[in-house]
Amino acid sequence: MELNQTALVTGASRGIGRATAELLARNGFNVVAHYHNNKEAAEELVRSLKAQGYAALAVGADLR
């Protein structure tokens, strides 16, 4: 099933945010993985998701 929807997951570089991004990807969402400080961890998540065939992008931003 293709949803053709995109989810922005804040704090996706670790913990609950990462788990949420992975769950959304497995359920058909394109994932935008937000990070504030941990660029490498967010990019590692994106590499992992893409290796599994999911669409993902890392975006850094200060959301305070």
C-alpha positions in Angstrom: 0.0 0.0 0.0 1.5 3.3 -1.0 0.3 6.3 1.1 2.3 8.9 -0.7 2.4 10.9 2.5 5.4 12.4 4.2 6.0 12.6 7.9 8.3 15.1 9.6 9.7 13.5 12.7 11.4 15.9 15.1 14.3 14.6 17.1 14.6 11.6 14.8 18.3 11.1 15.3 17.8 9.0 18.5 15.4 7.4 21.0 11.7 7.8 20.5 12.1 10.0 17.4 14.2 7.4 15.7 11.8 4.6 16.5 8.9 6.7 15.3 10.7 7.4 12.0 11.4 3.7 11.5 7.8 2.8 12.2 6.4 5.4 9.9 8.7 4.3 7.1 7.7 0.6 7.6 4.1 1.8 7.3 4.6 3.5 3.9 5.4 7.1 4.9 8.2 9.1 3.3 10.3 10.3 6.3 11.9 13.6 6.9 14.2 13.0 9.9 14.8 16.3 11.8 17.9 16.8 13.9 19.2 19.8 15.8 22.7 18.8 16.9 23.3 15.2 15.9 23.7 15.3 12.1 25.7 12.1 11.9 23.0 10.0 13.7 20.2 11.4 11.6 22.2 10.7 8.4 22.9 7.2 9.6 19.1 6.7 10.2 18.5 7.9 6.6 21.1 5.6 5.2 19.6 2.7 7.1 16.0 3.5 5.9 17.2 3.9 2.3 19.0 0.6 2.4 15.7 -1.0 3.3 14.0 0.7 0.3 12.3 3.5 2.1 12.3 7.2 1.2 14.0 9.4 3.8 15.8 12.7 4.1 17.7 14.3 7.0 17.1 18.0 7.7 18.8 20.1 10.4 16.9 22.9 12.1 16.7 24.7 15.4 13.0 24.4 16.3 13.1 26.3 19.6 
